[in-house]
Amino acid sequence: MGDVSGAQELAIQGFAAYNDEKDYPKAVELWTIAANAGDAVSQYNLGICYLTGTGIEQDVYKAIHWLGESAAQGYEPAVETYNGLKKEADSDKDDDEELVIIAGDKNLKEAVNLYNAERYADAAPLFVDLAEQGHTMAQFFYGMCLLHCMNSEEDAEKAVCWLQKSAESGCAEAREYLEKLKEVRSKNGKYNTL
């Protein structure tokens, strides 16, 4: 399976490249290494990148491969996504556009595209339904959207709540970001986006 601690470090670096630097190809490169070392979260993230064409050419078959690898390790968001994709693939093998449906949500690709374009206020409503259903990465992205759009400490607390839910479900990126937020809050006495 490989060096899990090294793979987890690469997963965190991939998250930083994806979310903080907006360097999607670099994130894909780091997640590919970590995914090949057996990191389930990186396998999931890489699968989503292949599915949406973020940072790499869209390839539904590679997306299914990586999501399947992650799902086989029991990573719940991957299990949900993989099962949703397999269901769609079985019901409509000729329509690749339908394969972008993740867990039955047609708006996820649009939400990811809006988030990547830093249109957080537009992306948030598209993530919220999946977040409320317990989808770990949607909880993470929804929390991040709320942080980027916050106007008050109450908004920040709501964002942190969603990030905590995601972290509690195993999202390494959410845990990492929460640690950064704690550092910022301890210095400034309030939350700021990083």
C-alpha positions in Angstrom: 0.0 0.0 0.0 2.9 2.3 0.4 4.0 5.0 2.9 0.7 6.2 4.3 2.1 9.1 6.3 4.0 10.3 3.2 0.9 9.9 1.1 -1.2 11.8 3.6 1.4 14.7 3.5 1.1 14.7 -0.3 -2.7 14.7 0.1 -2.5 17.8 2.3 0.0 19.5 -0.2 -2.5 18.6 -3.0 -5.3 20.3 -1.0 -3.1 23.4 -0.5 -2.3 23.5 -4.3 -6.0 23.0 -5.1 -7.7 25.3 -2.6 -5.1 27.9 -1.6 -3.0 28.3 -4.8 -5.7 27.4 -7.3 -3.0 25.3 -9.1 -5.2 22.4 -10.1 -2.6 20.6 -12.3 -0.2 20.6 -9.3 -2.9 19.2 -7.0 -3.6 16.4 -9.5 0.1 15.6 -9.7 0.4 15.4 -5.9 -2.8 13.5 -5.5 -1.7 11.0 -8.2 1.4 10.1 -6.3 -0.6 9.8 -3.0 -3.3 7.8 -4.7 -0.8 5.4 -6.1 0.6 5.0 -2.6 -2.9 4.0 -1.4 -4.3 7.2 0.2 -8.1 6.9 -0.1 -8.8 10.6 0.1 -6.3 11.3 -2.7 -7.9 8.6 -4.8 -11.3 10.2 -4.2 -10.0 13.7 -5.0 -8.2 12.5 -8.1 -11.4 10.7 -9.2 -13.4 13.9 -8.8 -10.7 15.8 -10.8 -10.9 13.3 -13.7 -14.7 13.4 -13.5 -15.0 17.2 -13.7 -11.9 17.8 -15.8 -10.4 20.0 -13.2 -6.6 20.2 -13.6 -6.5 17.4 -16.0 -8.4 16.3 -19.1 -11.8 14.8 -18.2 -11.7 11.0 -18.3 -14.8 9.3 -16.9 -13.2 5.9 -17.0 -10.2 7.0 -14.9 -12.6 8.8 -12.6 -14.5 5.5 -12.0 -11.2 3.7 -11.5 -9.9 6.0 -8.8 -13.3 6.4 -7.1 -13.5 2.6 -7.1 -10.1 2.3 -5.5 -11.1 4.7 -2.8 -14.5 3.1 -2.3 -12.8 -0.3 -1.9 -11.0 1.2 1.2 -14.4 2.2 2.6 -14.0 6.0 2.1 -17.7 6.9 2.3 -17.9 9.8 -0.1 -16.1 7.6 -2.7 -18.6 4.8 -2.0 -21.5 7.1 -2.6 -20.0 8.7 -5.7 -18.8 5.4 -7.2 -22.2 3.8 -6.7 -23.9 6.8 -8.2 -21.6 6.7 -11.2 -22.0 3.0 -11.7 -25.8 3.3 -11.5 -25.8 6.1 -14.1 -23.3 4.2 -16.4 -25.5 1.1 -16.2 -28.7 3.0 -17.0 -27.3 5.1 -19.9 -24.0 3.9 -21.3 -24.1 6.1 -24.4 -24.4 9.5 -22.6 -21.1 10.5 -21.1 -22.7 13.8 -19.9 -24.9 11.9 -17.5 -21.8 10.4 -16.0 -20.9 13.7 -14.3 -23.9 13.1 -12.0 -22.5 12.3 -8.6 -24.8 10.7 -6.1 -27.8 11.9 -8.1 -26.8 15.6 -8.1 -26.6 17.3 -11.5 -25.4 20.6 -10.0 -22.1 19.3 -8.5 -20.1 19.9 -11.7 -21.4 23.4 -11.9 -20.8 24.0 -8.2 -17.1 22.8 -8.6 -16.7 25.1 -11.6 -18.1 28.1 -9.8 -15.9 27.4 -6.7 -12.8 27.1 -8.9 -13.8 30.4 -10.5 -13.9 31.9 -7.0 -17.7 32.5 -7.4 -18.3 31.2 -3.9 -21.7 32.9 -3.3 -23.0 31.2 -6.5 -21.4 27.8 -5.6 -22.7 27.6 -2.0 -26.4 26.9 -2.8 -25.4 24.1 -5.1 -23.2 22.4 -2.4 -25.7 22.8 0.5 -28.1 20.0 -0.5 -25.3 17.4 -0.7 -23.7 18.8 2.5 -27.0 18.4 4.4 -27.2 14.8 3.1 -23.8 14.1 4.7 -21.5 14.2 1.7 -18.1 14.9 3.2 -16.5 16.9 0.4 -19.7 18.9 -0.2 -19.6 19.8 3.5 -16.0 20.9 3.1 -16.7 23.0 0.0 -19.9 24.5 1.4 -17.9 25.5 4.6 -15.2 27.0 2.4 -17.8 29.0 0.4 -19.3 30.3 3.6 -15.9 31.4 4.8 -15.1 33.2 1.6 -18.5 35.0 1.7 -18.7 35.7 5.5 -19.8 39.1 6.7 -19.9 38.4 10.5 -18.4 36.2 13.2 -21.8 34.3 13.1 -21.1 33.5 9.4 -17.6 32.3 10.3 -19.0 30.0 13.1 -21.5 28.5 10.6 -18.6 27.8 8.1 -16.5 26.3 10.8 -19.4 24.0 11.8 -19.6 22.6 8.2 -15.8 22.2 8.1 -16.0 20.3 11.4 -18.7 18.0 10.1 -16.5 17.3 7.1 -13.4 16.7 9.3 -15.3 14.4 11.6 -16.3 12.3 8.5 -12.6 11.9 7.6 -11.8 14.8 5.3 -8.1 15.5 5.8 -8.4 18.8 3.9 -11.1 20.1 6.4 -8.9 19.1 9.4 -5.9 20.9 7.9 -7.9 24.1 7.2 -9.5 24.0 10.7 -5.9 23.9 12.1 -5.0 27.0 10.0 -8.2 28.8 11.2 -7.3 28.1 14.8 -3.9 29.6 14.3 -5.4 32.7 12.7 -8.1 33.0 15.4 -5.5 32.7 18.2 -3.5 35.6 16.6 -6.3 37.9 15.6 -9.1 36.9 17.9 -11.5 36.3 15.0 -11.7 34.1 11.9 -10.3 35.4 8.6 -10.1 33.5 5.3 -6.6 32.3 4.7 
